[in-house]
Amino acid sequence: AITHDEQKYPNPDEFKPEIFLHEDGSLTNDAMPLSFGWGRRIFLATFSVQKTFDEHGEGIPVVPKFSTGLIIHPEIFPYQIVPR
């Protein structure tokens, strides 16, 4: 419902990224901060998830591994969460 104000965004159910462009192709000044929603996830906008470093300062590569079974999920991997 946040972005479905038909006066500001006509036909809100249609994917129309051009609503954020002027006729000359420049961006409008629409500054509605919606990238992370209005709930608990908004704090993610203030952090970056990055790879962790070993004792020599080298990045530890992330090797994707997943559980098996009816419900799969990523296995634990090294990472760090840092303020932006």
C-alpha positions in Angstrom: 0.0 0.0 0.0 3.0 2.3 0.5 3.7 2.7 -3.2 0.1 2.3 -4.4 -0.9 5.9 -4.1 -2.5 6.3 -7.6 -2.2 10.1 -7.5 1.6 9.9 -7.2 2.1 6.6 -9.1 -0.6 6.1 -11.8 -1.3 2.4 -12.5 0.7 1.2 -9.4 0.4 -2.5 -10.3 2.3 -2.0 -13.6 6.1 -2.2 -13.7 7.0 1.2 -15.2 10.4 2.4 -14.1 10.1 5.3 -16.4 7.9 7.0 -13.8 11.2 8.1 -12.2 12.5 9.8 -15.4 11.9 13.2 -16.9 11.2 13.5 -20.6 14.9 14.1 -21.3 15.9 10.9 -19.4 17.2 12.6 -16.2 16.0 11.3 -12.9 13.1 12.8 -11.0 13.6 13.9 -7.4 11.3 11.2 -6.0 13.1 10.5 -2.7 10.8 7.9 -1.2 13.2 5.6 0.7 11.7 2.2 0.0 14.6 -0.1 -0.8 14.5 -1.9 2.6 10.8 -1.5 3.5 9.3 0.0 6.6 9.7 -2.9 9.0 12.5 -4.5 10.9 14.7 -5.0 7.8 15.3 -1.2 7.4 18.3 -1.5 9.7 20.0 -3.5 6.9 20.4 -0.3 5.0 23.0 0.8 7.5 25.2 -2.2 7.3 27.3 -4.1 4.7 27.8 -7.9 4.7 31.3 -8.7 3.7 33.7 -11.6 3.6 35.9 -12.1 6.6 39.7 -11.9 6.6 42.3 -14.4 7.8 45.2 -13.6 10.1 47.2 -12.4 7.0 44.6 -10.0 5.9 43.5 -12.1 2.9 39.8 -12.4 2.2 38.3 -15.9 3.0 36.4 -17.0 -0.1 32.8 -17.9 0.4 32.1 -21.4 -1.0 28.4 -21.9 -1.3 27.3 -25.1 0.5 23.7 -26.1 1.2 22.0 -28.6 3.4 20.1 -31.5 1.9 16.6 -32.8 2.5 13.1 -31.5 2.1 14.0 -28.0 3.2 17.4 -26.7 2.1 19.3 -23.7 3.4 22.8 -22.4 3.2 25.3 -23.8 5.6 27.2 -21.5 7.9 30.0 -19.6 6.2 32.5 -16.9 7.4 31.3 -13.3 7.1 31.3 -9.9 8.8 28.6 -7.3 9.2 30.1 -3.7 9.3 28.5 -0.3 9.5 28.4 1.6 6.2 
